[in-house]
Amino acid sequence: MAVDSGAAGPQRLEGTGGELIQLLTPEGERVEHPDYPLDISTEEIKALFRDLVLVRRIDTEAIALQRQGELGIWASLLGQEAAQVGSGRALGPKDMAFPTYREHGVAWCRGLDPAKLLELFRGVSHGGWDPNEHNFHLYTIVIGSQTLHATGYAMGIQRDGAVGEDGEAVIVYFGDGATSQGDVNESFIWASVFNAPVVFFCQNNQWAISEPLERQSRIPLYQRARGFGFPGLRVDGNDVLACLAVTRKAMQAAREGQGPTLIEAFTYRMGAHTTTDDPTRYRLAAELESWKLKDPLERVRAYLVRTGAADADFFAAVDAEAGELGTRVRKSCLTMPDPQPLTIFENVYSEPNAQVAYERDRFAAYLDSFDSEEVGA
């Protein structure tokens, strides 16, 4: 059964002069957009709410684990759940996603076990999983470099003839700060010139670590696409329904050979950049409080309550499932075996490498020296 929509028109974002595509207001009211109609059932919205809650619980548990010394670092997605879940659920099974190091929500939507993410931040693996198993590429730490990887991959499937109505497309995630990197702008050029089937999904969370958006651009980020020759648009990044509708349409356009699209998901990083960061040193508490009123989870909750689509038992069941997931995530982290020191040299190159072999032998000799000292003592 499709959910009824309200009669309100498209929303505009104050101070930017650009339209903010929105289908669900912060108060939980459905609104229409003429270019992005969304036929979605009550059960599908409830499933999206479940995703949002579970993804936030994974994030909360990981932050606690880092604070307790169980993870070396963690990049929180707090406040960005709707952008990631909405776009992640818009992807088809053949589509390939290229993340940064913060796309835990997209990883969840692609079926990746959260424990695989923790392995990277705990330092017990190279952070590897098989990208082809879930069509979700490896996390990328180097800012913006994944946009080149994604564009090259998109050009590859284009030449393999994998595009078409039921074909493949690529989505790549990056932040507002990454738009200042040369790699991102180079990928825009290549994607545009070769009409590559790639969607650039920028999560504009307002802060590139401690640098505000006005230090990154004189114009709204989505308008940059025009200079490269492809469409750009701005969506309410805290609206899971709008992110779903906008991404779904852009991905379909890419599959059909219409080329790239830049989506700017206008959201807010409610937590620290990473667990090594202290955001209280560079932003006002009032700013955070104002964005809490736009919390992506609470607006879906408000909609479900407002329409009578969910009762207290539903919310209690989701909370209980989140608690069970948190327990499982914690247990999986604490029981991860520590790797043998020399395994760091494995899987660095696909073929034997003399330099790596030399470094491995030197490190092995260093480790052996401790055994020799114990014998001598």
N, C-alpha and C positions, 0 to 999 in steps of 0.2 A: 504494500500500500504506500503510495507516495504521500509525502508530508506536505501540507498546505503551506504556501509562502505568504508573507505579508505584502502589503501594497506599497511600502516605502520604496523610494528610488535609490539610485547609486549614491554612495557616500563619497564625500570629498575630504581630503586631508588638509587641515588648516596649515597655512604658511608655506605650502609647496606649489599650489596652483595646479596640482595634478590629481586626477581621479584615483581614489582608493577603492579598489574592487572589494566589496564586502557583501556577504550573504547572511551573516549572523552578527548582530550588534553585541557590544559588551553586556547589554542587559538581557541577552538571550532571545532577541526577536529576529525572526526570519525576514529578510528583505530580498527583493528581486533585483537582478541585473540583466538587462536585455541581451547582452553578449555572452553571458555565462549562466544559462539556466541549468539548474541541477535537480534532476529527478532522483530523489533518494528516499528510501523507506525509513520508518522509525527504527527498525532493527539495525539498519546500517548506521544510523546516527549513534545509537547506543553502543555499537561495536567500536565506533571511532572514539567515543568517550572512554571505553575500556582501554583502548590503546593509549590514550593520553595519560590515564591514571597509572597504568603499568610502566610506561616509559619514564614518567616522573619518579616512580618508586625505584627503578633501576638507578636513575641518576642520584637520588637521595642516598641510597645505600652505598653507592660508589664514593660519594663525598665523605660519608662517615668512615668508610674503610681507609680512605687516604688520610683522614685526620688521625686515625688510630695506627698509622704507620704500615698499613697492609698494601697500599698502592703508592707508587712513587709520585704520581701526579694524576689529576683528573680534569678534564675539560667539560664543565657542566653545560647542559642544554636548557636549564631552568628558564622558562618563559618562551622558549622556541619550540615547544612540543607540537603546536598546531601546524607550524610551517613544515616540520619534518614528517609528521604523521599524515597530514593532508596530501603533501606531494608524494610521499612514499606509497600511500594507498592508491594513488592515481596511476602508478606504473603497471605495465603489462608484464607477464612472465618472461617475455623475451628481452625486455628493455634492460640496459646496463646502467647502473648508478656508480658515479665516482664521488666519494665523500672527501671531506677534510678529516679532522680528528674529533669532530663534535657531533657527527650524525648518528647518534645512538638510536634515535627514533626511526630513522630510515633503515638502519640495521635491523631493528625489531620488525619493521614491516616486511623486510626481505627474508625474514625467517632465521636470522643469524642468532645463535645462542649468545646471550649477554656475557657468558663466561669467556668467550673468545675475545671480547673487547677488554675484559679485565686482565687477560694474559699479557696484552701489550702494555698496559699501564702498570702492571706489577713487575714487568721486566723478566718474565719467565719464558717468553718466546719472542720471535722477531715480529710479532703481531700479525702473523700470517694465517690466512684461511684461503680456501680455494675460491677465487672470485667467480668462477663459472658455476659453482654449486648453487649460489643464491643470486647470481647476476648483481653482485655487490662487490665493488673493487676494494682493494686494501686502503686503510686509512693513510692519508698523506699529511705529513708534518710540515714539509716545505710549503710555505704560503703561496697558493695560487698555481702551483705546478700541475695539479690534477686537471686544470682546465685544458692544458695542452694534451695531456693523456687522453682526456675525453674526446677532444676534437679529432685527434688522430684515430681513435677507435671508431668514431662516427664516420669519418672518411673511409675507413676500412670496410665497414658494413655496407656503406653506400656503393663501394666498388664491387663488393661481393654480391650485390643485388638483393640485399636483405631488407630493403625499404619497401614500402607499399602499405596498403590499408591495414593488413594484418602482419606487417613486418616488425622491424626493430627500430628503436630510437635510443638515444643516450641522454641522461641527465647528469649534470655536474653541479656540486654544491660548493659554495665559497661565501666568505663574509664580506662586509662592506670594506674592511681594510684591505682585503686582497685585490680590490678593484684598482688600487694604486700600483700593483705589481705589473711589470712588463709582460710576464707570462700570460696574464689574463687578457690584456689588450691584444697581444699577438694571437691568442686563440680566437678572439672576436674577429680578427681580420681573416684568418684562415677559414673559420666556419662560415663567414659571410661570403667570401669569394668562391668557395667550393660548395655553398649551399648545403652544408653538412647537417645531418639529422640529429641535432643536439640542442637541448634546452639548458640554458645557463640559469641556475637557481641561486640568486644572491640573497642570503639571509642578512638583511640590514638590521643588526641589533644595536645600532647607534654608536657603538664604541669599538674602535680597533685597539684593543687593550685599553690604554688610557687616553687615546686620541679620539675626540668626538667627530661626528660625521662631517661637520663644516671644515675640518682639516683635511678631508679626503676629496671633497667635491664641491664645486660652486653651484651645481645643478642637481636635481634628483637623479639618483643613479640609473634608474630605468631609462631616462632620456638619452643616456650615452649610446644606447643601441642604434639610435637613428643615425649617428655619425658613422657607424660601421655598416649600415645598410640593411638592418633587420629589425623586426618589431621589438619593442620593450613595453612593459606594463608594470604597474605597482599594485600589489594585493595586500590586504590586511593580513599580516603574517601571524596574527593571533586568532584568526578565524579559520578553523580547520575545514569548514565547508567551502569557503572561497579558495583556499589553497588547493583543495581537491579539484574543484571545477576548473580553475585556471591552468593547473598543471596538466590535467587530463586533456584539455583542448590543445595546449601547446605541444604535448607529446604526440597527439594524433596528427597535428599539422606537420611535425617533423617526419613521422612515418610516411606521410603521403607525399613527401618530397618538397614541402614548402619552406624548408630550411630552418635556421635557428631562431630562437626566441630568448629574450632576456626577461626573466621574472625577478622583480625586486620584492621580496617578502618583507614588508615593513613591520618589524617586531622590536623586541627589547630583551637584552641580556639581563635577567633579573638577578643573576648571581655574579660571581667573579669570572674573569676571563679563563683562568684555570685556578686550581687550588693554591698556586704560588702567588696569586694576585690579591691585592686589597683595594677593592673599588671605592671604599670610603675616602680614599686619598684624592680622588679626582672627580667624583660626581656627588651631587646633592641627594640627601635622603628623600627629599620631597619629590624628586624625579622618579625614584623607584616606587614611592607610594602611589603616584599617579598612574603608573603602569600596572600596578597590582590590581587596579580596578578594571583592567582589560585582560585579566588572566585567562588564557585560552581554555583551561579546564572549567573554570567557573561559568563562563558564558554558555558552554554546552550543557552543564548541569542546570543552569537557569532555564535554558530552552526546554529540557526534558521535564522539569518541574512545572514550568509555565503551561505546557501543552498536556500535562498529565500522562506523558509517554513512559515515565518511569516512576516507580514508587520507592519507599524507603528500603524495601527488601532488595531491590536491584542495586542500589548504591552500597548497601551493606555487603552484598555478595562481591561487588567489584573491589571494595576495600579489603575484604578477606582474601581475595585472590592476589591483590597487591602485596599483602603481608606475607603470603606464602611464597610469592616470587622473590621478595626481599630476603627471606630466609634462605631460599635456594641460592641466590646470588652470593650471599655472604658465605655460605658453606662451601660453595664451589671455589671461591677465592682463597679461603683459609686452607683448603685441602689440595691446592695446586702444588705438585711436586717441584722443588727447585731443580733447575737443569744442571747438568754437569758443566763446569766452567768452559771446557773446550767446545761445547756445542755452539757457542757464539760464532764459531768459524764455519759452521755448516750452512748450506743453502745460501751462501753469499753470491756465488756465481754458478751458472749451470754446468760449467766444465772446470777442471782443475786449473788453479791459478797460482803461479809461483809466489807472488807477493803474499797472498793469503796463507799459503803453506809455510812460508818463512816466518810470518808473524805467529802462526799457530805453534810452530816448533819452539820459538823463543818463549812464548807464554807457557808452554808445557814445561820447558826447562826451569822457568821461574817458579812454577808450582812445585816441581820436584825438589827444588832447593829447600823448601820448608821441611819436607820429609828427611832430607839429609841432615838438617840442623837438629831435628828431633833425635835422629840416630846418634849424632855426635854428642848430644847432651847426655 
